[in-house]
Amino acid sequence: MVLSVDPVPPAVPAPGCATCALAAERERYCRRTHDHSAAADFRVEIRSHPHDEPQAMLPRERP
C-alpha cells in the first residue's frame, strides 16, 4: 500500500446547499484538529449528498 504525502483537498460544497455548507464547516474544523477520519466522513457526505430532482414525480392532485 502506498500512502500519499499530499493532503487530501477539501470537498467543494454545492452552492446554496445548507447541508453541504455545514458539512464543509465541520470538515474544516476536523482538519484543523487533526481528526482526519471525521474529516474524510464529511468529505464523503458532501460528495454524495443528492442535489438533483427525483426523476419520477408523483402528481400533487388525486385522480
Order of alpha helices (4+ residues) and beta strands (2+ residues): alpha-alpha
